[in-house]
C-alpha cells in the first residue's frame, strides 16, 4: 500500500482526471468506500443513527456522498454542516436534500448544543470536515466542534464509533503533527492512498484502524511513488525458501561482534534473534572475559577476541576477526559493545576509520594513498553488515564516516538518539520518513530508523513504514533482537533492504504476539525469541 504526501496525492488525482476520470467520479468512489466501511461498523443498519460532519471542501463532498448511500441503506442520517456554501451548485448536497436527509448548520449552533445532542444519540459519527492539507492549529468554532465530538466519544466508549474520512481533522497529512485539537477516530478511511501523516505520531494515535477506499488512480502514476506501508503481503513475498533437502550451510552463517562485561545480554539476544529467524549457524565474537560469563544459547559457537581492557574488545582483535570473516554470509556489530576507548579503536580500525582520509593535493604521499586503497579493498570484502547500538555511536564520532564506507554494504539500525548523533543535530525533524530516506540516500546505506513507527529506507529513495505501535516493546534489548533478526535474514541471502523490511515486520509481529499473551507491561526482550519463528510460520501459512 503506497504512502503519499499531500502534494503527491493531489498530483495523482490530477493524473486520474487526465487519464479520463472526473472529479465528481473520484468523489463518488471515495464516498462509496467510506459508506461501505461505515456499514461494516454499524452492522444491521436499519434505524441506526449516523451523524456526518460536513466541511467546506472535497472532504465534505466525500461525506455527502457517504450520507446518501447510508440513507439509502436504511440509516437515519443527519448532516452537521460547517462553513459549506449553500447547496446551489453542490450536486451531492442537493441529492441529500432530495432524500430529505436532516440538516443542522454549525453557524446556528454557536455553543454546540445541537451537536452535543446529536452526538449523544448517534451510533456513528463521520468526520468529513477538513481532510488533508491543514498546516495550522484548529481554532474557534472548528476546535469546539472537534472537542465536542471527542467528549461524546469518551463518554460513550462502547456505544459511539467515530469514522474519519481520509484522515482525522486536526492531523497534519504529511507529518502526523497535532497542534491543539484533533478528532480521535476508531477507524480512518484513507481515500485514494494513505497519507504519510496517518502513520506518524502523534497523529497515528488519532487514526484508529486504517482502511483504504480506492478511487481509481492509474497504475502507471503509482510507479513514481517510492514510499509504502510495510504489510503482511509485502513481508510474505520476502520470506526465504526452506528446501526439504537443506542443511545448516544452506541458510548461512552469521558472525555477531557484540557484548561487554556490562552488557553480556545484548550479545545473547542478538545471537538468538539471528538463529530464530532461520540462520544456519551463529557465532558470537567477543572478549574472552565476556565469554566466561556464559548465559548464551547452547547452539551459538564462540570466537574469543583480544581485549584492550577487562571485558572490552581491543584493537588487536581486528586481525583475529579478519581471519574468520571469509566464512560468514553476514556480520552484525554493535549490540552491547560498550563505549570503552579500546573498543572504539577496534571498530574504527576494522572499518579503516582510525586515520584522517587522504585528500588528493600537490605533494601527497603515494604510500598513504596506497594504504587507503588497500583499506577500501578490504572493506569491499566484508560480508553484508548490520551496524547497531555502540557500532553506530562509534561511527558518529568519526567525521565524514559515510564517505569512507563502501556504499550499499550496511544496514544501519539507529533509534532516534543514535540518529541525532549520526546526523550531528540537536533534534530530528517531525517526519521520520523524510529523515531516514534522506540519510539513506546521502550515506548510500539501508537505514532502519526505529520508533513507534519504524522506517526502512534504501539509497535509491525507496522507503517502507511499519506502524504497529506496541508499548510491550519499549524495554531494554528489543533492538538487539531486531538487529540479530536482520543479520539472520541477510545470511539467508536476502538483499539489504529486503532483510531489513522482513526483520522489522517479524520483530513487530512477534511483539504483537507477546503483548497478546502478557499485556503491554512486564514483557522482556527474551520473550520475543520464541515468538519470532511462530510469527514467521503464521506469515507463511496465511498464503496457503
Secondary structure, 3 states (H helix, E strand, C coil): CEEECHHHHHHHHHHHHHCCCCHHHHHHHHHHHHHHHHHHHHCCCCCCEEEEEECCCHHHHHHHHHHHHHHHCCCEEEEEECCCCCCCCCHHHHHHHHCCCEEEEHHHCCCCHHHHHHHHHCCEEEEECCCCCCCCCCCHHHHHHHHHHHHHHHHCCCCCEEEEECCCCCECCCCCCECCCCCCCCEEEEECCEEHHHHCCCCHHHHCEEEEECCCCCHHHHCCCCEEECCHHHHHHHCCCCCCCCCHHHHCEEEEECCCCCCHHHHHHHHHHHHHCCCCEEEEEEEHHHHHCCCCCCCCEEEEECEEECCEECCCHHHHHHHHHHHCCEEEECCCCCCCHHHHHHHHHHCCCCCCCCCCCCCCCHHHHHHHHHHHHHHHCCCEEEECCHHHHHHHCCCCHHHCCCCCCEEECCCHHHHHHHHCCCCCCCCHHHHHHHHHHHHCCEEEECCCEEEEECCCCCEEEEECCCHHHCCCCHHHHHHHHHHHHHHCCCCHHHHHHHHHHHHHHHHHHHHHHHCCCCCCCCHHHHHHHHHHHHHHHCCC
